[in-house]
Amino acid sequence: MTTHLHSVSRRSFLGGAAALGSLVVMHPFAARAMGNQAHLRIMETTDIHVSVLPYDYYADRPNDTMGLARTASIIDGFRAEAANTMLVDNGDYLQGNPMGDWIAYERGMKEGDMHPVIKAMNVLGYDCGTLGNHEFNYGLSFMDKVNAGANYPIICANLVSGTELAANPRDDKLYAKPYVIMDKTVTDGAGAEQTVRVGFIGFVPPQIMTWDSRHLVGNVVTRDIVEAAAAWVPQMKEEGADIVIALSHSGIDNKKSDMMENASFFLAGVEGIDAVFTGHQHLVFPGAFDGLEGIDNTKGTIQGKPAVQGGFWGSHMGLIDLLIERDGNSWKVVDSTSEARPIYTRDENRKVNPTVENLAAVEAAVMEDHENTLTYVRTPVGKTSAPLYSYFALVADDPSVQIVSQAQIWYVKDLLKDGEYKDLPVLSAAAPFKAGGRGGPEYYTDVPAGDVAIKNVADLYLYPNTVRAVAVTGATVREWLEMSAGIFNQVEPGKADQPLLNPDFPSYNFDVIDGVTYKIDLSKPAKYTPKGEVQNADSSRIVDLMFDGKPIDPDQRFIVATNNYRAGGGGNFPGINDDVVVLSAPDTNRDVIVRYIVDRGTINPSADANWTFAAIDGATVLFDTGPKAKEFIADVKGVKIEAAGEGADGFAQYRITL
């Protein structure tokens, strides 16, 4: 079937490079294995998020950094290098891009239907899989219909049907099988066939009860990952499992707490577990977590156990090689290596170079679904009553930032409505991403009033950030805004046509906080440098900061919706780091915007001018923006803007009278 990819040829989309054959190399374990030993290779995919083909549906263009079809070629290569292999998936395969949304919201899953990601995975011959948190995003019934098509078992040991946990984990009425034990025929070092009983046990983050409460509360509950493992692994050993492999859709964190989201470090410490496949964090191990006690990035071990985390969207193929040895009537692990092999590299200019082509069988399995998804992303999902543009996003309240905040507040309020933070007011911090600068005079969001398609969301939100919420005081809100105000140069009263913007301050660090009103006094120096360092401790550019029509109380607590970059300390904003995070949501900000538009039908992104510049007598300032800004100048509220001629490099120059 022919695909339509604008000016990109089908060959360049599907291959991305000339065929890249890989040299088949025997693993050292295979070479050194003796008669009572064998080399067992176990491969992992994780966090595929429906990224079957190397295509970014939001941007509506090919993307060589993603795609299970590419990862599949690495799987083929790994199998060619070893006689004894097994393949597992570590969850988050069901949601994450418009192909998944098209199935869930448009086509649906009738009995007997096959989901495209399952079509692709069935081609590859998985031995086992587990559930990730995103499997629940569309509800239990939808998930069950999808999983019914898998030709491999899908397991989970800490998801319990009903509303209560049993006194003992082994008495839990589990939603899925907790584990499977498979008789794996292997060829030993002497060339003889032997049988190894390999057990797989799976886990999901307990936080699904918060993230998807609307689907799960009243239907299922979750148990602590490590607690469940400590109960079920001994039973697996009792039933004859020689080797126990944990499929942990959970990341790595060595700070222990109950009901951990990222529990794989402590899972590795459970007696009887021989190897841990991790995921959820969208990181790569070996590689990440360097310097954490108990983690060996060279050997690829956690608490001495082999482990791997294979990136996300098919970016890497996770691999654990085990040298196993017969010990009486059983087998044990005597050595291991771990690797996460990428599907692409970057050159010195950060250009992406694919290292493998698509596996043709995977590509063919989903091509019809791919075509249907392209139609879906190009079809309107709602309407906007006003244009969405970012030409004035750095100098006035802006509709492209406004809609992001509206969606973030809507989403976070819903997730926190029943918890300990339900009574705190929710604000939102959002920054313009497409705001000219080095991107050039065309690098602006520009979506006309009327229909909004899913691909337009990429114009609103460029990055695959995920939603976070932080709990902070009014004093911290003020400092947050002081940091943002560093994007502006200091302005001298009575002086005309001064440059407004500091070119060293990136636009993505210019957060506008919605839910409060404020002015920025540019006659004062910036309190913080672009790197977040205090440079004028006594300065305060933020004036008339109000909440609910009254001066903000510095001690009042607020929830601020933001993204994982900012909440994790990105930009070095004062007081904003992991310590104040109260919600690490599973969804990307882009997905939330799409859901908000679908929910509302017609959105009204008109800026409400919640921030402006304070007056400075006799002062005017200049800034550059795209030439098309002239079409929207009359819509800008709260600031007096006029054309001031041509700017450099194709930009247009405008003047603000302060």
Backbone hydrogen bonds, N-H to C=O, Kabsch-Sander energy under -0.5 kcal/mol:
donor,donor_aa,acceptor,acceptor_aa,energy
5,L,3,T,-0.6
8,V,5,L,-2.5
9,S,7,S,-0.5
13,F,9,S,-2.1
14,L,10,R,-2.7
15,G,11,R,-2.4
16,G,11,R,-0.7
21,G,19,A,-0.7
25,V,23,L,-0.5
27,H,81,E,-0.8
30,A,27,H,-0.9
31,A,27,H,-1.6
32,R,28,P,-2.2
33,A,29,F,-1.4
37,Q,34,M,-2.0
38,A,324,I,-2.4
40,L,38,A,-0.6
40,L,322,L,-2.9
41,R,39,H,-0.5
41,R,84,N,-3.0
42,I,40,L,-0.5
42,I,320,I,-2.7
43,M,86,M,-2.9
44,E,318,G,-3.2
45,T,88,V,-1.8
47,D,91,G,-2.3
49,H,92,D,-2.9
50,V,93,Y,-0.8
51,S,48,I,-1.9
52,V,50,V,-2.0
55,Y,53,L,-2.5
56,D,61,R,-2.8
57,Y,55,Y,-0.9
60,D,56,D,-1.4
61,R,56,D,-1.8
63,N,54,P,-2.1
66,M,63,N,-1.1
67,G,313,W,-3.1
68,L,51,S,-2.3
69,A,52,V,-3.1
70,R,67,G,-1.0
71,T,67,G,-2.0
72,A,68,L,-2.7
73,S,69,A,-0.6
73,S,70,R,-1.1
74,I,70,R,-1.0
75,I,71,T,-2.1
76,D,72,A,-2.3
77,G,73,S,-1.9
78,F,74,I,-2.9
79,R,75,I,-2.6
80,A,76,D,-1.8
81,E,77,G,-0.9
81,E,78,F,-0.6
82,A,78,F,-0.5
82,A,79,R,-0.9
85,T,83,A,-0.6
86,M,41,R,-2.0
88,V,43,M,-2.8
89,D,128,C,-1.6
90,N,45,T,-2.6
100,G,97,N,-0.9
101,D,97,N,-1.7
102,W,98,P,-2.8
103,I,99,M,-1.8
104,A,100,G,-2.3
105,Y,101,D,-3.3
106,E,101,D,-0.5
106,E,102,W,-1.9
107,R,102,W,-2.4
108,G,103,I,-3.4
113,D,110,K,-2.6
115,H,113,D,-0.5
119,K,115,H,-2.5
120,A,116,P,-2.3
121,M,117,V,-2.3
122,N,118,I,-2.7
123,V,119,K,-1.1
124,L,120,A,-0.8
124,L,121,M,-0.7
125,G,121,M,-0.6
125,G,122,N,-0.6
126,Y,121,M,-0.6
127,D,87,L,-3.5
128,C,87,L,-1.1
129,G,153,P,-1.8
130,T,89,D,-1.3
131,L,155,I,-0.9
135,E,132,G,-1.3
136,F,133,N,-1.3
137,N,134,H,-1.2
139,G,136,F,-1.5
143,M,139,G,-2.0
144,D,140,L,-2.7
145,K,141,S,-2.1
146,V,142,F,-2.1
147,N,143,M,-2.9
148,A,144,D,-1.6
149,G,146,V,-1.6
150,A,147,N,-1.5
155,I,129,G,-2.7
156,C,177,K,-2.6
157,A,202,G,-3.3
160,V,158,N,-0.6
160,V,221,V,-3.2
161,S,173,K,-3.0
162,G,219,N,-2.8
171,D,168,N,-2.5
172,D,169,P,-1.6
174,L,172,D,-1.3
175,Y,159,L,-2.6
176,A,159,L,-0.5
180,V,200,F,-2.1
182,M,198,V,-3.3
184,K,182,M,-0.9
184,K,196,V,-3.4
185,T,183,D,-0.6
186,V,184,K,-0.5
186,V,194,Q,-2.9
188,D,186,V,-0.6
188,D,192,A,-3.1
189,G,34,M,-1.4
189,G,37,Q,-2.3
191,G,188,D,-1.9
194,Q,186,V,-3.3
196,V,184,K,-3.0
196,V,194,Q,-0.5
198,V,182,M,-2.8
198,V,196,V,-0.9
199,G,197,R,-0.5
199,G,243,I,-3.5
200,F,180,V,-2.8
201,I,245,I,-2.2
202,G,178,P,-1.4
203,F,247,L,-1.9
208,I,205,P,-1.6
209,M,206,P,-1.7
210,T,207,Q,-1.6
211,W,207,Q,-2.5
212,D,208,I,-2.6
213,S,210,T,-1.2
215,H,212,D,-1.4
216,L,212,D,-1.9
217,V,213,S,-2.1
219,N,216,L,-2.8
220,V,216,L,-2.2
221,V,160,V,-2.5
223,R,158,N,-2.1
228,A,224,D,-2.3
229,A,225,I,-2.4
230,A,226,V,-2.6
231,A,227,E,-1.0
232,W,228,A,-2.5
233,V,229,A,-2.6
235,Q,231,A,-0.6
236,M,232,W,-2.0
237,K,233,V,-2.2
238,E,234,P,-2.3
239,E,235,Q,-1.8
240,G,237,K,-1.5
241,A,236,M,-2.4
242,D,197,R,-2.3
243,I,197,R,-1.9
245,I,199,G,-3.4
245,I,243,I,-0.5
246,A,275,A,-2.7
247,L,201,I,-3.4
247,L,245,I,-0.5
248,S,246,A,-0.9
248,S,277,F,-2.9
249,H,203,F,-2.0
249,H,247,L,-0.8
250,S,248,S,-2.7
256,K,254,N,-0.7
260,M,257,S,-0.6
263,A,261,E,-0.7
264,S,251,G,-2.4
267,L,263,A,-2.1
268,A,264,S,-2.0
269,G,266,F,-0.5
270,V,267,L,-1.7
273,I,270,V,-1.7
274,D,244,V,-2.8
275,A,244,V,-1.1
276,V,306,P,-2.5
277,F,246,A,-3.0
278,T,276,V,-0.6
278,T,308,V,-2.9
279,G,248,S,-0.5
279,G,250,S,-1.1
281,Q,279,G,-1.5
285,F,309,Q,-2.1
287,G,288,A,-0.7
288,A,284,V,-3.2
292,L,289,F,-1.7
295,I,292,L,-1.9
296,D,301,T,-2.5
297,N,295,I,-0.7
300,G,296,D,-2.1
301,T,296,D,-1.7
302,I,305,K,-2.8
303,Q,294,G,-3.3
305,K,302,I,-2.3
307,A,300,G,-2.3
308,V,276,V,-1.4
309,Q,285,F,-2.6
310,G,278,T,-0.6
311,G,283,L,-1.9
311,G,309,Q,-0.6
313,W,47,D,-3.5
314,G,46,T,-0.6
315,S,312,F,-1.9
316,H,310,G,-0.8
317,M,341,R,-2.5
318,G,44,E,-2.3
318,G,316,H,-0.6
319,L,339,E,-2.5
320,I,42,I,-2.7
321,D,337,T,-2.7
322,L,40,L,-3.0
322,L,320,I,-0.5
323,L,335,D,-2.6
324,I,38,A,-2.8
324,I,322,L,-0.7
325,E,332,K,-2.8
326,R,36,N,-3.3
327,D,330,S,-3.8
329,N,327,D,-0.6
330,S,327,D,-1.5
332,K,325,E,-2.1
334,V,323,L,-3.1
335,D,323,L,-1.2
337,T,321,D,-1.9
339,E,319,L,-2.4
341,R,317,M,-2.5
343,I,315,S,-2.1
345,T,353,N,-2.4
347,D,351,K,-2.0
350,R,347,D,-2.3
353,N,345,T,-3.3
355,T,343,I,-2.5
356,V,343,I,-0.8
358,N,14,L,-1.7
359,L,69,A,-1.8
360,A,358,N,-0.6
362,V,359,L,-0.7
363,E,359,L,-2.1
364,A,360,A,-2.6
365,A,361,A,-1.5
366,V,362,V,-1.0
366,V,363,E,-0.8
367,M,363,E,-0.7
367,M,364,A,-0.5
370,H,366,V,-2.6
371,E,367,M,-2.3
372,N,368,E,-2.1
373,T,369,D,-2.1
374,L,370,H,-2.2
375,T,371,E,-1.8
376,Y,372,N,-2.0
377,V,373,T,-2.8
378,R,374,L,-1.3
379,T,376,Y,-1.4
381,V,452,V,-3.3
382,G,452,V,-1.0
383,K,601,G,-2.6
384,T,450,G,-2.8
385,S,603,I,-2.9
388,L,447,V,-3.2
389,Y,387,P,-0.6
390,S,445,T,-1.6
393,A,390,S,-1.4
395,V,392,F,-1.6
396,A,392,F,-1.5
397,D,611,W,-0.6
400,S,389,Y,-1.1
402,Q,398,D,-2.5
403,I,399,P,-2.1
404,V,400,S,-0.7
405,S,401,V,-2.1
406,Q,402,Q,-2.5
407,A,403,I,-2.2
408,Q,404,V,-2.5
409,I,405,S,-2.7
410,W,406,Q,-2.0
411,Y,407,A,-2.3
412,V,408,Q,-2.7
413,K,409,I,-2.5
414,D,410,W,-1.3
415,L,411,Y,-1.9
416,L,412,V,-2.0
417,K,413,K,-0.5
417,K,414,D,-0.7
419,G,416,L,-1.0
422,K,419,G,-1.5
424,L,421,Y,-1.6
427,L,425,P,-0.6
427,L,559,I,-3.5
428,S,514,D,-1.9
429,A,561,A,-3.0
430,A,512,V,-2.0
435,A,433,F,-1.0
436,G,443,Y,-3.1
439,G,436,G,-1.8
440,G,437,G,-1.7
443,Y,440,G,-1.6
444,Y,442,E,-2.2
445,T,434,K,-0.9
447,V,388,L,-3.3
450,G,384,T,-2.6
452,V,382,G,-2.8
454,I,379,T,-0.7
455,K,377,V,-1.7
456,N,453,A,-1.3
457,V,453,A,-0.6
457,V,454,I,-1.6
458,A,455,K,-0.9
459,D,456,N,-1.0
460,L,456,N,-0.9
461,Y,457,V,-2.7
465,N,463,Y,-1.2
467,V,587,D,-2.3
468,R,562,T,-1.7
469,A,583,L,-2.0
470,V,560,V,-2.0
471,A,580,V,-2.4
472,V,470,V,-0.6
472,V,558,F,-2.5
474,G,553,D,-0.6
474,G,556,Q,-1.5
475,A,554,P,-2.1
477,V,473,T,-2.0
478,R,474,G,-2.0
479,E,475,A,-1.9
480,W,476,T,-2.7
481,L,477,V,-2.0
482,E,478,R,-2.2
483,M,479,E,-2.4
484,S,480,W,-1.9
485,A,481,L,-2.3
486,G,483,M,-1.5
487,I,484,S,-1.7
488,F,485,A,-1.5
489,N,500,L,-3.1
491,V,522,L,-3.1
494,G,617,D,-2.5
495,K,492,E,-1.4
498,Q,620,T,-2.5
500,L,622,L,-2.3
502,N,487,I,-3.3
505,F,502,N,-1.9
509,N,506,P,-1.7
510,F,507,S,-2.0
511,D,509,N,-1.4
512,V,430,A,-3.0
514,D,428,S,-3.1
514,D,512,V,-0.7
516,V,513,I,-0.6
517,T,546,M,-2.1
518,Y,610,N,-2.2
519,K,543,V,-2.6
520,I,612,T,-1.8
521,D,519,K,-0.5
521,D,541,R,-3.0
522,L,520,I,-0.9
524,K,521,D,-1.2
529,T,533,E,-2.6
532,G,529,T,-2.3
535,Q,527,K,-3.0
536,N,527,K,-1.7
539,S,536,N,-1.8
543,V,519,K,-2.4
543,V,541,R,-0.6
546,M,517,T,-2.9
546,M,544,D,-0.6
547,F,550,K,-3.2
550,K,547,F,-1.6
552,I,545,L,-2.2
556,Q,553,D,-1.4
558,F,472,V,-3.4
559,I,425,P,-2.8
560,V,470,V,-2.7
561,A,427,L,-2.8
561,A,559,I,-0.5
562,T,468,R,-3.2
564,N,466,T,-2.0
567,A,563,N,-2.7
568,G,564,N,-1.5
569,G,566,R,-1.9
570,G,565,Y,-2.8
572,N,569,G,-2.2
576,I,573,F,-1.8
577,N,575,G,-0.7
580,V,577,N,-1.7
581,V,578,D,-1.1
582,V,469,A,-2.7
583,L,469,A,-1.6
585,A,467,V,-1.6
585,A,583,L,-0.7
589,N,465,N,-2.1
592,V,588,T,-2.0
593,I,589,N,-2.0
594,V,590,R,-2.2
595,R,591,D,-2.6
596,Y,592,V,-2.4
597,I,593,I,-2.3
598,V,594,V,-2.5
599,D,595,R,-2.7
600,R,596,Y,-2.5
601,G,597,I,-2.6
602,T,600,R,-2.1
603,I,383,K,-3.1
612,T,518,Y,-1.4
614,A,520,I,-2.3
616,I,658,L,-1.9
619,A,616,I,-1.8
620,T,495,K,-1.6
621,V,656,I,-2.3
622,L,498,Q,-2.6
623,F,654,Y,-2.1
625,T,652,A,-2.5
629,A,626,G,-2.1
630,K,627,P,-1.3
631,E,628,K,-1.8
632,F,629,A,-2.2
633,I,629,A,-0.8
635,D,632,F,-1.9
636,V,632,F,-0.6
636,V,633,I,-0.9
640,K,657,T,-0.5
641,I,639,V,-0.7
642,E,655,R,-2.3
644,A,653,Q,-3.1
647,G,651,F,-2.5
650,G,647,G,-0.5
651,F,648,A,-2.0
652,A,625,T,-3.3
653,Q,645,G,-2.9
654,Y,623,F,-2.9
655,R,642,E,-3.4
656,I,621,V,-2.6
657,T,640,K,-1.6
658,L,619,A,-2.1
658,L,656,I,-0.7
